[in-house]
Amino acid sequence: MYILEELDEEVGGLKKAGTVYHQEVMYWAGYLYRYWHYYTNESSREIYQTAPAKTMNECWLGFHTLSVEMAIDDLKEIYRQQKDIH
């Protein structure tokens, strides 16, 4: 992150593209994604399909204080429920 901050300052502001999520959400999501792989042995493709960035952003407030395993299990359950509805 430090390098991007330096570059942003040097060029007077980098253009933002797409949705911008809060740094805390992204830190938590990145940690959770990596742990998820080791916890379940699922591929990154499967994990991101189950819990894309939008879902992680929406769930962060309620989930970031849970244990990592509980957050993953709950995200998987949300995905199953949404899949059953459609």
MOCORSUL-V630710 format. One record per residue. N is the residue number from 1. OMEGA is omega in radians with two decimals (999 if undefined). Layout:
<<N/OMEGA> <N/OMEGA>>
This chain:
<<1/-3.09> <2/-3.11> <3/3.12> <4/3.10> <5/3.11> <6/3.13> <7/3.12> <8/3.14> <9/-3.09> <10/-3.10> <11/3.11> <12/3.08> <13/3.06> <14/3.09> <15/3.07> <16/3.14> <17/3.11> <18/-3.12> <19/3.11> <20/3.13> <21/3.14> <22/-3.10> <23/-3.14> <24/3.12> <25/-3.10> <26/3.10> <27/-3.14> <28/-3.12> <29/3.13> <30/3.10> <31/-3.11> <32/3.12> <33/-3.13> <34/3.13> <35/-3.12> <36/3.14> <37/-3.13> <38/-3.11> <39/-3.03> <40/-3.05> <41/3.05> <42/3.10> <43/3.08> <44/3.13> <45/3.12> <46/-3.12> <47/-3.12> <48/3.07> <49/-3.14> <50/-3.07> <51/3.10> <52/-3.08> <53/-3.13> <54/3.12> <55/3.13> <56/3.12> <57/-3.13> <58/-3.06> <59/-3.02> <60/-3.04> <61/-3.13> <62/-3.00> <63/-2.99> <64/3.10> <65/3.10> <66/2.99> <67/-3.10> <68/-3.14> <69/-3.14> <70/3.11> <71/3.13> <72/3.13> <73/3.13> <74/3.10> <75/3.10> <76/3.12> <77/3.08> <78/3.13> <79/3.13> <80/-3.13> <81/3.12> <82/3.13> <83/3.13> <84/-3.14> <85/-3.08> <86/999>>
